[in-house]
Amino acid sequence: MKRNILRTSLCDLLGIEYPILLAGMWVKDGRATPPPLVAAVSNTGGLGVMAGLGLEPEVLRRRIREVRTMTSKPFGVDLLLPASLSEVPEERQRVRERLQREHPRQVTIARELMQKYGLPPVEEKGPAELSPPLMRRQVEVAVEERVPVLAVALGDAEWAVSLAHAQGIKVIGLAGSLRNALRQQEAGVDIIVAQGYEAGGHTGTVATLPLIPQVVDAVSPTPVVAAGGIADGRGLAASLALGAVGVWCGTAFLLAEESGLWQAHQEQIMAGASEDFIVTRCYTGKTARDYRNPVIEDWGASGVEPLPMPLQWVLMDDFVAAAEAAGKAELINNPCGQAAGMLGSVRPARRIVDEMVSGALEVYRRQEMEIVRSA
Ligand SMILES: Cc1cc2nc3c(=O)[nH]c(=O)nc-3n(C[C@H](O)[C@H](O)[C@H](O)COP(=O)(O)O)c2cc1C
């Protein structure tokens, strides 16, 4: 079958066919961007990117190798970096003890929520996300495995960039504001993903439409990839019109057949309107766009401020582990963007990519006709 052609400079930079990147998305146990989804996007000509945030380093290594058994195309790994290496270096148990000692009100609310929803207590056993030694080791593993692309968010990227560049690895820096885009550029990343407020997961305050042109102008000639609210060919064409060289899509791929997301969460996304995906600090302590669920409403009604990240995250991880053990996925945070309102069905990743490409080409064809007609 004849393939559509839609190339930008990003394709040459990353060795891919289409300027469409699967956003790294961390959901418990790596459900949102599992190796089959990462490989499927890469095999279709985009760039699959796997989130590694909560993975033990050796599990991350195994998953990178698993992707390699499924594709020979470029792919990436997305990790968070510590803000400073002295920030909360604790094990989960030590964070729990600190929570009991210093934040009894929030601990009580989390306990009352478990009682309200009939959840027997369970402790999350995985490594503490955002522990700086873990984050550093994850970067080292990705570099040791020579993943083609490393995407980094949050903290100082400079040390990760020099480790990666020494192995010929391209680095993508994520930013939700102009200031952070400039910070990423200073750290030496090769590509900047600028993510607008519409996005799922942790998000800033500036929407995609004003953010992209500002970042494009400020960081030129560093290439910019647009993120936040892009889920079809019209969004791809609009992003390129704003000066981006590609798109980084999360929400659109939450409904990929290859995603390991809980079915209840996929159903919330299919049924939800854009307004149902709200910004809350309830589950992680940092503003994140999640599906509005009863737990978020209850926490809001308590009048007690959530703790800063990562304390709130560790606190609510135990709630999430308990909800999962009880089979109540509807009480677990479902990070997802406003683009959910555009999505109505689960499709193979290949179709998501192909339809995005053909949709963008259709925009160009229509525009050409309309310009000719009005001339
Ligand atoms: C479920 C989910 C989990 C996410 N986890 C991460 C993550 O671990 N690291 C990261 O850099 N960004 C994460 N993000 C943000 C995405 O990488 C991406 O920027 C965002 O999804 C783009 O906006 P969109 O959802 O409107 O497509 C997450 C987003 C979602 C929806």
The ligand as an SDF file (V2000), in Angstrom:
LIG
                    3D

 31 33  0  0  0  0  0  0  0  0999 V2000
   -1.2280    9.4830   31.7610 C   0  0  0  0  0  0  0  0  0  0  0  0
   -0.1440   10.5010   31.5660 C   0  0  0  0  0  0  0  0  0  0  0  0
    1.0860   10.2970   32.1870 C   0  0  0  0  0  0  0  0  0  0  0  0
    2.1260   11.1890   31.9610 C   0  0  0  0  0  0  0  0  0  0  0  0
    3.3590   10.9300   32.5130 N   0  0  0  0  0  0  0  0  0  0  0  0
    4.4130   11.6970   32.1760 C   0  0  0  0  0  0  0  0  0  0  0  0
    5.7300   11.3350   32.6030 C   0  0  0  0  0  0  0  0  0  0  0  0
    5.9400   10.3260   33.2620 O   0  0  0  0  0  0  0  0  0  0  0  0
    6.7560   12.1330   32.2390 N   0  0  0  0  0  0  0  0  0  0  0  0
    6.5490   13.2410   31.4570 C   0  0  0  0  0  0  0  0  0  0  0  0
    7.5350   13.9020   31.1240 O   0  0  0  0  0  0  0  0  0  0  0  0
    5.3210   13.6180   31.0520 N   0  0  0  0  0  0  0  0  0  0  0  0
    4.2640   12.8530   31.3740 C   0  0  0  0  0  0  0  0  0  0  0  0
    3.0130   13.1790   30.8990 N   0  0  0  0  0  0  0  0  0  0  0  0
    2.8660   14.3020   29.9550 C   0  0  0  0  0  0  0  0  0  0  0  0
    3.0480   13.7830   28.5330 C   0  0  0  0  0  0  0  0  0  0  0  0
    4.3940   13.3970   28.3150 O   0  0  0  0  0  0  0  0  0  0  0  0
    2.6570   14.8170   27.4640 C   0  0  0  0  0  0  0  0  0  0  0  0
    3.4280   15.9900   27.5990 O   0  0  0  0  0  0  0  0  0  0  0  0
    1.1760   15.1740   27.4560 C   0  0  0  0  0  0  0  0  0  0  0  0
    0.4020   14.0080   27.5340 O   0  0  0  0  0  0  0  0  0  0  0  0
    0.8400   15.9380   26.1700 C   0  0  0  0  0  0  0  0  0  0  0  0
   -0.4500   16.4490   26.1630 O   0  0  0  0  0  0  0  0  0  0  0  0
   -1.7550   15.6110   25.6710 P   0  0  0  0  0  0  0  0  0  0  0  0
   -2.0610   14.6690   26.8060 O   0  0  0  0  0  0  0  0  0  0  0  0
   -2.7840   16.6570   25.4980 O   0  0  0  0  0  0  0  0  0  0  0  0
   -1.3910   14.8980   24.4100 O   0  0  0  0  0  0  0  0  0  0  0  0
    1.9310   12.3260   31.1360 C   0  0  0  0  0  0  0  0  0  0  0  0
    0.6780   12.5350   30.5460 C   0  0  0  0  0  0  0  0  0  0  0  0
   -0.3550   11.6360   30.7450 C   0  0  0  0  0  0  0  0  0  0  0  0
   -1.6690   11.8560   30.0560 C   0  0  0  0  0  0  0  0  0  0  0  0
  1  2  1  0
  2  3  1  0
  2 30  2  0
  3  4  2  0
  4  5  1  0
  4 28  1  0
  5  6  2  0
  6  7  1  0
  6 13  1  0
  7  8  2  0
  7  9  1  0
  9 10  1  0
 10 11  2  0
 10 12  1  0
 12 13  2  0
 13 14  1  0
 14 15  1  0
 14 28  1  0
 15 16  1  0
 16 17  1  0
 16 18  1  0
 18 19  1  0
 18 20  1  0
 20 21  1  0
 20 22  1  0
 22 23  1  0
 23 24  1  0
 24 25  2  0
 24 26  1  0
 24 27  1  0
 28 29  2  0
 29 30  1  0
 30 31  1  0
M  END
$$$$
